[in-house]
Structures are given as C-alpha cells and as structure tokens.
Amino acid sequence: MPTYTRQFEIAREIVGKLRAEGFEAYLAGGCVRDLLMGREPKDYDVATSATPDVVLEMFPRTFGVGAHFGVVLVATEIENQAGSDAKPGFVMTEVATFRSDGAYSDGRHPDAVRYTLSAEEDVRRRDFTINGLLLDPLRGGGLLDERVGDPEALRQAAIDYVGGIADLDAGIVRAIGRPQLRFEEDHLRMLRAVRFAARFGFAIEPVTHAAIRALAARIHSVSRERVRDELTKMLTEGNARRAFELLDETGLLAQVLPEAEKLKGVEQPPQFHPEGDVWIHTLMLLEQLEAGCEPTLAWGALLHDVGKPATFRRAPDRIRFDGHVEVGVAIGAEICRRLRFSNDDTRQILALIENHMKFADAPRMRASTLKRFFRLDRFDQHLALHKMDCMAAHRNLELWEFIRQRFESMPEESVRPKPLLTGRELIHAGYQPGPEFKLILRAVEDAQLEGTIATEEEAMAMVKGRFGGTRD
C-alpha cells in the first residue's frame, strides 16, 4: 500500500489553499491511478478551476513553464526533518487549469486551449480512462489521514467520469471517448498506450487497439526524441518483452524500429539457439531486463543481433551470420543517429553490439588482450549483456562465470597500470618522435600487461632489444 509522502502532503496543501479561495481542485492523472493500484506515485499533479494567472499570484514560488496550456509549476521548499522521506530542496507540483482543447493540427499540441470550470470536461479531453481519474485529498475532513493506504478510502475519495476504476479493475487500457480522435489529437498516445499496457500487465481494449493499427503510420509526425524516450521507458520499466510484443501487434514496431521487425523469422543454428529465430531470442533478452536498468544496456540487448538478418547464410555445415557484428554496429549507428541519442549513449550502445561476441574468445586471450577487454567503459554492462545472451539461448553460464571471476578478482592497477615509458623517456633516450613511437609504446604496454617487465629499466632494455638503439 502507498504511504502519504511529503509530496502528497504538499499537493494536498495546494488543493486546500485553492479550495479556500473558492476554486475547485483535485489530485489528477497518473498519481491517482497509481494510488488506486497500490503503487507509490513518483509525483503528484493538481487540476483546478483556477486560471494560471491566479495560480501564479497565489503561491510565492511559481514557474509558468506551460502557462499557455494552463500549466504552472508550484515550488515548495522543504527542509530535512527527522523522519522525513524528502531531501532538503524544492518539491515541484504541476498545477493545471481545467481546459477543453481545440484541434490538434500538428498531431501533438492543441491549436488553442479554452479554460473551463468543469472538471468533467477537463477529464474527457485526456488520453486513457485509467489516467482520467480525480481524487479529493480533503474528502471527509481527513478521511485519508485516518486510513492511510486503505484502498476503500481511496476509492471513496476518487471521482470517476470515464469508467477508469472499472478499467483498472479489469486491467484494460482504453482511450477516453473515440479512440481514433484521441490518437489523431496526439499521435504519441499510441506509444503511451503500449507502454502503460506493458508496464501494468494490462490489455489494450479492442477498439483502442484497432485505432492504433489504423493510425500507426502517423507516429512519424512525433519528434524522434519523444519516440526514443517512450521506447526507452518501455525497455526500462520492467516489462520490455511485452512492450515489444505489443509494438509488433499494433503495427508500431514496423514504423518506429523496422530494423527490429526484420529479426522476425530469421532462423538460427539450433545447436546454439534452440529457442528459435532471432526475434524470439531478442524477446527473451528483453524479458530479463529489470525495472530501472541502464538505458544503454537495454538498447544494447535490443540491438545486439540487429546485423543478423542482413548476413544470414545457410552454409553446408550450418546457418551462419558472417560479419553480423560489423553490420550490426553500422545499423545501430543509424538507429542512434535517427533517434538522436547523445554521443555518450551512442558510443556505449555501439560498444555493446561490437563486443558481444568477444566473450567466446576470452579463455584463449593473452593476458594483455583480456585486460584491454576489461578496460571497456562500463564493462559491467558487457557482462550483463553476455549473461542475458546465454540465458536466451543455450543457458550455459560457465563462460560468463569464468570471465566474471577473472574481472572481479583482477586488481585495478593490474588492468590499468601506470605506464613504464612515455614518449618523453623515448626522446630522452635519443629516439626521434614519429609513427614508430605508437608501436614501441604499445609493445611496452603489452609486455607490462603480460607481466614480463615491471620497471622502466626493463622496459627500455626491451625497446632497445626489439627496436634497436637510438636513431639520431
């Protein structure tokens, strides 16, 4: 059961202040849904009949970040008190004016916003019934205080104009009103329907589902950043496999990630992949992603075999995917560019694709090669991806366990030792700077990582022996 945090108390105080001035005000949207589901809301939103100018005037610290759409952020300062769940700083509460939207010419934002005094009218322009619930936190003069987390108390305090409670009970994501109209207004809602259904383990109501299939191609009008963010949430909220199955069923997968759809039906050698084709294998990786996992790991799991469809070959001995890693890196780079990932995230996602096959060679690697392998940025993600890859195929974790133990037991100074020589020492010894310096220093580092040399003197002796004396 949820507990009433400082965020809840602050939102309730805001509602109380608005009510004291004669305005209607309620908790609204996702926080109400989560409370009724027994989940702890991440934040609380307030819906009110007060217009933005009134809200801006009424509270001492406000930000009109979405005031043209009727949205004001109210900042409430909090202190670190004994027993408090909140850190010192500010809690931001979104306060939105009841409104009725006009047409959505761009498929994302209303062309015009009309404020209304009707809470019901405000609810009916929202996306899904489970998100269209209101809650009166002051009902009964403290009913919720006396019965913290009591589902029945919450239901008594809820205001439901659209059948949201029934759909919560039935486990259904249903658009409010006419689904096609809701999705034509805001095309991103199609992805949100999939995400909510996957996150909560709900079904998408048939008419709502059919509307998504009919309008799936409209998703291209949504900014790539918003598409990326919705997909990332699907991958990291704990039910990624179901999310991508729903994307496929609704026709959205072919629109937002056609490269992933191509994984379907691509056979794999059964001796290594008894689970089935590349799509099934990928879904089994997604099924292992935990809620709150790193987004780059999640995208690496999704795209690690994205190069297989283009490299499929039925050889005399078995099915092969020659060069699928290199092709996968190129395809992954295009996806990251298209979805406008940051440079840092792109590097990590591509590194996961590029290195996921190297684990098979690890037991035969020279010490220097293995240590350089361990130097990969965020190597823990590479380990995690390899484990998921194994569990989605042959389920043999011996190789993963071997590498994990070596990685965890190897001292950091052994993996990244201080260089025995630099270009400065080579110049001091009489060597002329040039392209050969890189080869020399690489050879010295290799020997150091192998443990055959350990001092500057031994390093210089090795250089002179292998590369000759000074070349003045």
C-alpha positions as CSV (number, residue, x, y, z in Angstrom):
1,M,0.0,0.0,0.0
2,P,1.3,3.5,-0.7
3,T,2.2,5.8,2.1
4,Y,1.5,9.5,2.1
5,T,4.8,11.2,1.5
6,R,5.8,14.8,1.9
7,Q,4.9,15.2,-1.8
8,F,1.4,14.1,-1.2
9,E,1.1,16.4,1.8
10,I,2.3,19.3,-0.3
11,A,-0.1,18.6,-3.1
12,R,-2.9,18.3,-0.6
13,E,-1.9,21.7,0.9
14,I,-2.0,23.2,-2.6
15,V,-5.5,21.8,-3.1
16,G,-6.6,23.2,0.3
17,K,-5.3,26.6,-0.5
18,L,-7.1,26.7,-3.8
19,R,-10.3,25.5,-2.2
20,A,-10.1,28.1,0.5
21,E,-10.1,30.7,-2.3
22,G,-13.3,29.2,-3.8
23,F,-11.8,27.2,-6.6
24,E,-12.3,23.5,-7.4
25,A,-9.1,21.5,-7.1
26,Y,-8.2,17.8,-7.1
27,L,-5.3,15.4,-7.5
28,A,-5.4,14.3,-11.1
29,G,-4.0,11.8,-13.6
30,G,-1.2,9.3,-13.0
31,C,-0.8,9.8,-9.3
32,V,-4.5,8.9,-8.8
33,R,-4.1,5.8,-10.9
34,D,-1.0,4.7,-9.0
35,L,-2.6,5.3,-5.6
36,L,-5.7,3.2,-6.6
37,M,-3.3,0.5,-7.8
38,G,-1.4,0.4,-4.6
39,R,1.7,2.0,-6.1
40,E,3.7,4.9,-4.8
41,P,3.4,7.8,-7.3
42,K,6.6,9.5,-8.4
43,D,4.9,12.9,-8.3
44,Y,1.6,14.5,-7.8
45,D,-0.4,16.7,-10.2
46,V,-3.2,19.0,-9.3
47,A,-6.1,20.0,-11.6
48,T,-8.1,23.2,-10.7
49,S,-10.7,25.7,-11.9
50,A,-8.3,28.5,-11.1
51,T,-6.6,30.1,-14.1
52,P,-2.8,30.2,-14.5
53,D,-2.6,33.9,-13.6
54,V,-4.5,33.2,-10.3
55,V,-2.2,30.3,-9.5
56,L,0.9,32.4,-10.3
57,E,-0.3,35.1,-8.0
58,M,-1.5,32.8,-5.2
59,F,1.8,30.9,-4.5
60,P,5.1,32.5,-3.7
61,R,7.3,30.4,-5.9
62,T,5.9,29.5,-9.3
63,F,7.1,28.9,-12.8
64,G,4.7,29.4,-15.8
65,V,6.6,26.8,-17.9
66,G,3.4,25.7,-19.6
67,A,1.1,28.6,-18.8
68,H,-0.1,28.9,-22.4
69,F,-1.5,25.4,-21.9
70,G,-2.8,26.1,-18.5
71,V,0.1,24.6,-16.6
72,V,2.0,26.2,-13.7
73,L,4.7,24.6,-11.5
74,V,4.4,25.4,-7.8
75,A,7.7,25.1,-6.0
76,T,7.5,24.3,-2.3
77,E,10.7,24.5,-0.2
78,I,11.3,21.6,2.2
79,E,13.8,21.0,5.0
80,N,15.5,17.9,6.1
81,Q,13.5,17.0,9.1
82,A,13.9,13.9,11.3
83,G,11.9,11.0,9.9
84,S,11.2,12.9,6.6
85,D,11.2,11.0,3.4
86,A,12.3,14.0,1.4
87,K,15.7,15.6,0.9
88,P,16.1,19.4,1.5
89,G,15.3,21.5,-1.5
90,F,12.1,22.1,-3.5
91,V,9.2,19.9,-4.4
92,M,7.7,20.8,-7.8
93,T,3.9,20.3,-8.1
94,E,2.3,20.7,-11.5
95,V,-1.0,22.7,-11.2
96,A,-3.1,22.6,-14.4
97,T,-6.2,24.6,-15.1
98,F,-9.3,22.7,-16.2
99,R,-9.4,23.0,-20.0
100,S,-11.0,22.0,-23.2
101,D,-8.6,21.7,-26.2
102,G,-9.3,22.7,-29.7
103,A,-8.0,20.9,-32.8
104,Y,-4.5,19.4,-32.9
105,S,-3.1,20.3,-36.3
106,D,0.4,19.0,-35.6
107,G,-0.7,15.8,-34.0
108,R,0.9,16.8,-30.8
109,H,-0.3,20.1,-29.3
110,P,-3.7,21.7,-29.3
111,D,-4.0,24.7,-31.6
112,A,-6.0,26.6,-28.9
113,V,-6.8,26.0,-25.3
114,R,-10.1,27.0,-23.7
115,Y,-10.3,27.1,-19.9
116,T,-13.4,25.6,-18.4
117,L,-15.0,25.4,-14.9
118,S,-16.0,21.8,-15.5
119,A,-13.7,19.1,-14.1
120,E,-15.6,16.5,-16.2
121,E,-14.9,18.5,-19.4
122,D,-11.2,18.6,-18.4
123,V,-11.1,14.8,-17.8
124,R,-12.8,14.0,-21.1
125,R,-10.0,15.6,-23.2
126,R,-7.4,13.3,-21.5
127,D,-5.9,10.2,-23.1
128,F,-6.9,7.0,-21.3
129,T,-9.6,6.2,-18.7
130,I,-7.1,5.0,-16.2
131,N,-5.4,8.4,-16.4
132,G,-8.7,10.3,-16.3
133,L,-9.3,9.9,-12.6
134,L,-9.5,12.7,-10.0
135,L,-9.1,12.3,-6.2
136,D,-10.3,14.6,-3.5
137,P,-7.5,14.5,-0.9
138,L,-9.6,16.6,1.6
139,R,-12.7,14.4,1.4
140,G,-14.3,13.7,4.8
141,G,-12.1,16.2,6.6
142,G,-9.1,13.9,6.9
143,L,-10.5,10.5,5.8
144,L,-7.3,9.7,4.0
145,D,-5.2,10.7,7.0
146,E,-7.1,8.3,9.2
147,R,-7.0,5.4,6.8
148,V,-3.6,5.8,5.1
149,G,-3.2,3.4,2.2
150,D,-6.7,2.0,2.6
151,P,-8.0,1.0,-0.9
152,E,-11.6,1.6,0.0
153,A,-10.9,5.1,1.4
154,L,-9.1,6.0,-1.8
155,R,-12.0,4.8,-3.9
156,Q,-14.4,6.8,-1.8
157,A,-12.3,9.9,-2.4
158,A,-12.0,9.2,-6.2
159,I,-14.0,11.0,-8.8
160,D,-14.6,8.9,-12.0
161,Y,-16.3,10.4,-15.0
162,V,-15.0,7.9,-17.6
163,G,-15.1,4.4,-16.1
164,G,-11.4,4.5,-15.1
165,I,-11.8,2.5,-11.9
166,A,-13.6,-0.3,-13.8
167,D,-10.8,-0.5,-16.3
168,L,-8.2,-0.6,-13.6
169,D,-10.1,-3.5,-12.0
170,A,-10.3,-5.2,-15.4
171,G,-6.7,-4.5,-16.4
172,I,-7.6,-2.5,-19.6
173,V,-6.1,0.4,-21.3
174,R,-9.0,2.2,-23.1
175,A,-9.0,5.6,-24.8
176,I,-11.4,8.1,-23.5
177,G,-14.2,8.7,-25.9
178,R,-13.4,7.9,-29.6
179,P,-10.0,6.2,-29.7
180,Q,-9.3,7.4,-33.3
181,L,-10.0,11.0,-32.3
182,R,-7.7,10.7,-29.2
183,F,-4.8,9.4,-31.3
184,E,-5.4,11.9,-34.1
185,E,-5.1,14.7,-31.5
186,D,-1.8,13.4,-30.1
187,H,0.0,10.6,-32.0
188,L,2.4,9.9,-29.2
189,R,-0.6,8.5,-27.3
190,M,-0.3,5.3,-29.4
191,L,3.1,4.6,-27.9
192,R,1.9,5.5,-24.5
193,A,-1.0,3.0,-24.8
194,V,1.5,0.3,-25.4
195,R,3.8,1.4,-22.6
196,F,1.0,1.6,-20.0
197,A,-0.4,-1.8,-21.1
198,A,3.1,-3.4,-20.8
199,R,4.0,-1.7,-17.5
200,F,0.9,-2.8,-15.7
201,G,0.3,-6.1,-17.5
202,F,-2.9,-4.8,-19.0
203,A,-4.7,-5.5,-22.3
204,I,-5.4,-2.8,-24.8
205,E,-9.1,-2.5,-25.3
206,P,-10.0,-3.9,-28.8
207,V,-11.4,-0.7,-30.3
208,T,-8.4,1.3,-28.9
209,H,-6.1,-1.4,-30.3
210,A,-7.7,-1.3,-33.8
211,A,-7.4,2.5,-33.8
212,I,-3.6,2.2,-33.1
213,R,-3.2,-0.2,-36.0
214,A,-5.1,2.1,-38.3
215,L,-3.1,5.2,-37.4
216,A,0.3,3.6,-36.7
217,A,2.0,5.4,-39.6
218,R,1.1,8.7,-38.1
219,I,3.7,8.2,-35.4
220,H,6.3,9.7,-37.9
221,S,4.8,13.1,-37.1
222,V,6.1,12.8,-33.5
223,S,9.6,14.1,-32.8
224,R,12.3,11.5,-32.8
225,E,13.4,12.4,-29.3
226,R,9.9,11.7,-27.9
227,V,9.7,8.4,-29.7
228,R,13.2,7.5,-28.3
229,D,12.1,8.4,-24.8
230,E,8.9,6.3,-25.0
231,L,10.9,3.3,-26.3
232,T,13.5,3.8,-23.6
233,K,10.8,3.8,-20.9
234,M,9.3,0.6,-22.4
235,L,12.8,-1.0,-22.2
236,T,13.5,0.0,-18.6
237,E,10.2,-0.3,-16.8
238,G,10.4,-4.0,-16.2
239,N,8.2,-5.5,-18.9
240,A,10.2,-4.9,-22.1
241,R,9.3,-8.1,-23.8
242,R,5.5,-7.4,-23.5
243,A,6.0,-3.9,-24.7
244,F,7.8,-5.0,-27.9
245,E,5.2,-7.8,-28.5
246,L,2.5,-5.1,-28.3
247,L,4.5,-2.8,-30.6
248,D,4.6,-5.6,-33.1
249,E,0.9,-6.5,-32.7
250,T,-0.2,-2.9,-33.2
251,G,1.9,-2.2,-36.2
252,L,4.0,0.4,-34.4
253,L,7.2,-1.6,-34.5
254,A,7.4,-1.5,-38.3
255,Q,7.1,2.3,-38.1
256,V,9.5,3.2,-35.2
257,L,12.1,0.3,-35.5
258,P,11.8,-1.5,-38.8
259,E,15.2,-3.0,-38.2
260,A,13.8,-4.9,-35.2
261,E,10.9,-6.1,-37.2
262,K,13.3,-7.7,-39.6
263,L,14.5,-10.0,-36.8
264,K,11.3,-12.0,-37.1
265,G,11.6,-15.3,-38.9
266,V,15.4,-15.2,-39.2
267,E,16.5,-18.8,-38.4
268,Q,19.4,-19.6,-36.2
269,P,21.5,-22.7,-35.8
270,P,19.5,-24.9,-33.4
271,Q,22.7,-26.3,-31.8
272,F,23.5,-22.9,-30.4
273,H,20.0,-21.3,-30.4
274,P,17.4,-23.9,-29.5
275,E,15.0,-21.1,-28.6
276,G,14.1,-20.2,-32.2
277,D,14.6,-17.3,-34.5
278,V,16.4,-14.0,-33.8
279,W,13.2,-12.2,-32.9
280,I,12.4,-14.8,-30.2
281,H,16.0,-14.7,-29.0
282,T,15.8,-10.9,-28.7
283,L,12.5,-11.0,-26.8
284,M,14.0,-13.5,-24.4
285,L,16.8,-11.0,-23.7
286,L,14.3,-8.2,-23.2
287,E,12.4,-10.4,-20.7
288,Q,15.4,-10.4,-18.5
289,L,15.7,-6.6,-18.3
290,E,14.9,-5.4,-14.8
291,A,12.9,-2.3,-13.9
292,G,15.4,0.6,-13.6
293,C,18.1,-1.0,-15.7
294,E,20.6,1.3,-17.5
295,P,19.0,2.5,-20.8
296,T,22.2,1.8,-22.8
297,L,22.2,-1.8,-21.6
298,A,18.6,-2.1,-22.6
299,W,19.2,-0.8,-26.0
300,G,22.3,-3.0,-26.4
301,A,20.1,-6.0,-25.5
302,L,17.6,-5.0,-28.1
303,L,20.1,-4.3,-30.9
304,H,22.9,-6.8,-30.2
305,D,21.9,-9.1,-33.1
306,V,20.4,-6.4,-35.4
307,G,23.0,-7.3,-38.0
308,K,21.9,-10.9,-38.4
309,P,19.1,-10.5,-41.0
310,A,21.4,-8.9,-43.5
311,T,24.1,-11.5,-43.0
312,F,22.1,-14.7,-42.9
313,R,23.7,-17.5,-44.9
314,R,22.8,-21.2,-45.0
315,A,26.3,-22.9,-45.3
316,P,26.9,-26.6,-45.8
317,D,27.6,-27.2,-42.2
318,R,25.2,-24.8,-40.5
319,I,23.5,-21.4,-40.6
320,R,26.0,-18.6,-40.4
321,F,26.0,-14.9,-39.9
322,D,29.4,-13.8,-41.1
323,G,30.2,-10.2,-40.2
324,H,26.9,-9.7,-38.4
325,V,28.7,-7.7,-35.6
326,E,30.2,-5.2,-38.0
327,V,26.9,-4.8,-39.9
328,G,25.1,-4.6,-36.6
329,V,27.3,-1.7,-35.5
330,A,26.5,0.2,-38.7
331,I,22.8,-0.4,-38.3
332,G,22.9,0.5,-34.6
333,A,24.8,3.7,-35.5
334,E,22.0,4.7,-37.9
335,I,19.3,4.0,-35.3
336,C,21.1,6.0,-32.7
337,R,21.5,8.9,-35.2
338,R,17.9,8.7,-36.3
339,L,16.6,8.7,-32.7
340,R,19.1,11.4,-31.7
341,F,20.9,9.6,-28.9
342,S,23.6,11.5,-27.2
343,N,27.2,10.9,-28.3
344,D,28.0,9.2,-25.0
345,D,24.9,6.9,-25.2
346,T,25.6,6.1,-28.8
347,R,29.2,5.1,-28.0
348,Q,28.1,2.7,-25.3
349,I,25.3,1.1,-27.3
350,L,27.6,0.5,-30.2
351,A,30.3,-0.8,-27.9
352,L,27.8,-3.4,-26.6
353,I,27.0,-4.5,-30.1
354,E,30.6,-4.5,-31.2
355,N,32.0,-6.6,-28.3
356,H,29.2,-9.1,-27.5
357,M,30.8,-11.9,-29.5
358,K,34.3,-11.4,-28.0
359,F,33.4,-13.3,-24.8
360,A,33.7,-16.6,-26.7
361,D,37.4,-15.9,-27.2
362,A,38.2,-14.7,-23.7
363,P,39.6,-18.0,-22.3
364,R,42.1,-18.0,-25.2
365,M,43.1,-14.4,-24.9
366,R,46.6,-13.3,-23.9
367,A,46.7,-11.6,-20.6
368,S,47.2,-8.2,-22.3
369,T,44.3,-8.7,-24.6
370,L,42.0,-9.8,-21.8
371,K,43.0,-6.8,-19.6
372,R,42.3,-4.4,-22.5
373,F,38.9,-6.2,-22.9
374,F,38.2,-5.4,-19.2
375,R,39.0,-1.8,-19.9
376,L,35.9,-1.3,-21.9
377,D,33.8,1.5,-20.5
378,R,31.1,0.2,-18.1
379,F,32.3,-3.4,-18.5
380,D,29.6,-4.5,-16.1
381,Q,27.1,-3.8,-18.8
382,H,29.0,-6.0,-21.2
383,L,29.0,-8.8,-18.6
384,A,25.3,-8.3,-18.1
385,L,24.5,-8.5,-21.8
386,H,26.6,-11.7,-22.2
387,K,24.7,-13.4,-19.4
388,M,21.3,-12.4,-20.9
389,D,22.6,-13.6,-24.3
390,C,23.4,-17.0,-22.8
391,M,20.2,-17.3,-20.9
392,A,18.2,-16.6,-24.0
393,A,20.0,-19.4,-25.9
394,H,21.9,-22.4,-24.6
395,R,21.7,-21.3,-20.9
396,N,25.3,-22.3,-20.2
397,L,26.9,-19.8,-17.9
398,E,30.3,-21.4,-17.5
399,L,32.0,-18.8,-19.8
400,W,30.2,-15.9,-18.1
401,E,31.2,-17.2,-14.7
402,F,34.8,-17.6,-15.8
403,I,35.0,-14.0,-17.1
404,R,33.1,-12.6,-14.2
405,Q,35.5,-14.1,-11.7
406,R,38.6,-13.0,-13.6
407,F,37.2,-9.5,-13.9
408,E,36.2,-9.1,-10.3
409,S,39.4,-10.7,-8.9
410,M,41.9,-8.7,-11.1
411,P,43.2,-5.6,-9.3
412,E,42.6,-2.3,-11.0
413,E,46.3,-1.5,-11.0
414,S,46.9,-4.7,-13.0
415,V,44.3,-3.8,-15.6
416,R,45.3,-0.1,-15.9
417,P,48.9,0.1,-14.6
418,K,50.9,3.3,-14.7
419,P,52.9,3.4,-18.0
420,L,56.5,2.3,-17.6
421,L,57.5,4.5,-20.5
422,T,56.1,7.6,-22.3
423,G,57.3,9.5,-25.4
424,R,59.3,11.7,-23.1
425,E,61.5,8.9,-21.9
426,L,62.0,7.7,-25.5
427,I,63.1,11.2,-26.6
428,H,65.4,11.4,-23.7
429,A,66.9,8.1,-24.7
430,G,67.6,9.5,-28.2
431,Y,64.7,8.2,-30.2
432,Q,63.2,10.6,-32.7
433,P,59.4,11.2,-32.5
434,G,57.4,9.6,-35.2
435,P,54.9,7.0,-36.1
436,E,57.0,4.2,-34.7
437,F,56.5,5.7,-31.2
438,K,53.0,4.3,-31.1
439,L,54.2,0.8,-32.0
440,I,57.0,1.0,-29.4
441,L,54.7,2.2,-26.5
442,R,52.1,-0.4,-27.4
443,A,54.7,-3.2,-27.3
444,V,55.9,-1.9,-23.9
445,E,52.4,-1.8,-22.5
446,D,51.7,-5.4,-23.9
447,A,54.8,-6.7,-22.1
448,Q,53.8,-4.9,-18.9
449,L,50.3,-6.3,-19.0
450,E,51.7,-9.8,-19.7
451,G,53.9,-9.4,-16.6
452,T,57.2,-9.9,-18.4
453,I,58.5,-6.4,-17.5
454,A,57.9,-4.4,-14.4
455,T,60.4,-1.5,-14.3
456,E,61.4,1.4,-16.5
457,E,64.8,-0.1,-16.9
458,E,63.4,-3.4,-18.1
459,A,61.1,-1.6,-20.5
460,M,64.0,0.4,-22.0
461,A,66.1,-2.7,-22.4
462,M,63.2,-4.4,-24.2
463,V,62.8,-1.4,-26.5
464,K,66.5,-1.4,-27.4
465,G,66.4,-5.2,-28.0
466,R,63.4,-5.2,-30.2
467,F,63.5,-1.9,-32.0
468,G,67.3,-1.2,-32.0
469,G,69.3,1.6,-30.5
470,T,68.8,5.3,-30.8
471,R,68.3,6.8,-34.2
472,D,69.7,10.3,-34.1
